[in-house]
């Protein structure tokens, strides 16, 4: 069965799909030093791939139906610059993020054999251009003012080409702050007609994405652009913003497009310390997620500071099942 058909079947069969949580924050909790690194978690594809495997595995054990690759801040130019590899070696390293995640799913299916769960999917993470600028502009989108749609497509094309070729089940176009960059990504997606994707935005308040455009306009663009898109929504925003954002655009979803929702913990970002959050803030996802489900969200998870334990509880809340190993898959 193809990944697109499998994804639709998952979403229709005792949904929603449970996404994983904050991969980078999980790696940091296990001792990785990522703060200030221009490659962020993707450096570990080169230096410590086993750490990524184990983090993926913990989210699978926690109940994630979808795990996202360690490629959010990865790019072929970035790997060439910061790892002193050839462009060919950089492409291979980028593709290894998908293969590593797929291998971890294989191990999980073989070893844990969770009862009543379908085979988990791998989403290839594609962050915005602003992520590589290291100035927080994935939360403003200011760079898009000086770039054309063609500029943005040219930047993203090598990464999406490599990730699609590596065999990801779908591509996660995530933390997109700009409606112009969203338009570029949606146009670019058509160059890879066998690829399915979700598109999620970073948002500044309960009605607007980070560049100030109305969330409703961003959803309207997504809904009218391509049948390759399976979901549109938000990520890495405060959980409290999700309900009003979805309400502001709820009438715009067609029958073949779902909401994808995976906010962060609701903490504050400190440029020196990273995320500063509390368990009470992180737990707000658990409290608010049933509302998002009622609003039509079919893919729900977490972003920064959301742990495998949070994902396990999220699964229990939304699907009425735990993530403990069983007898079949």
Secondary structure as the mmCIF struct_conf table of DSSP 4:
data_model
#
loop_
_struct_conf.conf_type_id
_struct_conf.id
_struct_conf.beg_label_comp_id
_struct_conf.beg_label_asym_id
_struct_conf.beg_label_seq_id
_struct_conf.end_label_comp_id
_struct_conf.end_label_asym_id
_struct_conf.end_label_seq_id
HELX_RH_AL_P HELX_RH_AL_P1 UNK A 3 UNK A 12
BEND BEND1 UNK A 13 UNK A 14
STRN STRN1 UNK A 17 UNK A 18
STRN STRN2 UNK A 19 UNK A 19
HELX_RH_AL_P HELX_RH_AL_P2 UNK A 23 UNK A 29
TURN_TY1_P TURN_TY1_P1 UNK A 30 UNK A 31
TURN_TY1_P TURN_TY1_P2 UNK A 35 UNK A 36
TURN_TY1_P TURN_TY1_P3 UNK A 38 UNK A 39
HELX_RH_3T_P HELX_RH_3T_P1 UNK A 40 UNK A 43
HELX_RH_AL_P HELX_RH_AL_P3 UNK A 44 UNK A 47
HELX_RH_AL_P HELX_RH_AL_P4 UNK A 49 UNK A 62
TURN_TY1_P TURN_TY1_P4 UNK A 63 UNK A 63
BEND BEND2 UNK A 65 UNK A 65
STRN STRN3 UNK A 66 UNK A 68
BEND BEND3 UNK A 70 UNK A 70
TURN_TY1_P TURN_TY1_P5 UNK A 72 UNK A 73
HELX_RH_AL_P HELX_RH_AL_P5 UNK A 76 UNK A 83
HELX_RH_AL_P HELX_RH_AL_P6 UNK A 87 UNK A 111
TURN_TY1_P TURN_TY1_P6 UNK A 112 UNK A 112
TURN_TY1_P TURN_TY1_P7 UNK A 115 UNK A 116
HELX_LH_PP_P HELX_LH_PP_P1 UNK A 118 UNK A 120
STRN STRN4 UNK A 121 UNK A 126
HELX_RH_3T_P HELX_RH_3T_P2 UNK A 129 UNK A 133
TURN_TY1_P TURN_TY1_P8 UNK A 134 UNK A 134
BEND BEND4 UNK A 135 UNK A 136
HELX_RH_3T_P HELX_RH_3T_P3 UNK A 137 UNK A 139
TURN_TY1_P TURN_TY1_P9 UNK A 140 UNK A 140
HELX_RH_3T_P HELX_RH_3T_P4 UNK A 142 UNK A 146
BEND BEND5 UNK A 147 UNK A 147
HELX_RH_AL_P HELX_RH_AL_P7 UNK A 149 UNK A 165
TURN_TY1_P TURN_TY1_P10 UNK A 166 UNK A 167
BEND BEND6 UNK A 169 UNK A 169
STRN STRN5 UNK A 170 UNK A 176
HELX_RH_AL_P HELX_RH_AL_P8 UNK A 179 UNK A 189
TURN_TY1_P TURN_TY1_P11 UNK A 190 UNK A 191
BEND BEND7 UNK A 192 UNK A 192
TURN_TY1_P TURN_TY1_P12 UNK A 193 UNK A 194
STRN STRN6 UNK A 197 UNK A 201
STRN STRN7 UNK A 203 UNK A 203
BEND BEND8 UNK A 204 UNK A 207
STRN STRN8 UNK A 208 UNK A 209
TURN_TY1_P TURN_TY1_P13 UNK A 210 UNK A 211
BEND BEND9 UNK A 212 UNK A 212
STRN STRN9 UNK A 214 UNK A 214
HELX_RH_AL_P HELX_RH_AL_P9 UNK A 215 UNK A 225
TURN_TY1_P TURN_TY1_P14 UNK A 227 UNK A 228
STRN STRN10 UNK A 229 UNK A 235
BEND BEND10 UNK A 236 UNK A 237
HELX_RH_AL_P HELX_RH_AL_P10 UNK A 239 UNK A 249
HELX_RH_3T_P HELX_RH_3T_P5 UNK A 250 UNK A 252
TURN_TY1_P TURN_TY1_P15 UNK A 255 UNK A 256
STRN STRN11 UNK A 258 UNK A 262
BEND BEND11 UNK A 266 UNK A 266
STRN STRN12 UNK A 268 UNK A 270
TURN_TY1_P TURN_TY1_P16 UNK A 271 UNK A 273
STRN STRN13 UNK A 274 UNK A 276
HELX_RH_AL_P HELX_RH_AL_P11 UNK A 279 UNK A 282
TURN_TY1_P TURN_TY1_P17 UNK A 283 UNK A 283
HELX_RH_AL_P HELX_RH_AL_P12 UNK A 284 UNK A 294
TURN_TY1_P TURN_TY1_P18 UNK A 295 UNK A 296
STRN STRN14 UNK A 297 UNK A 300
TURN_TY1_P TURN_TY1_P19 UNK A 304 UNK A 305
HELX_RH_AL_P HELX_RH_AL_P13 UNK A 308 UNK A 319
BEND BEND12 UNK A 320 UNK A 320
BEND BEND13 UNK A 327 UNK A 327
#
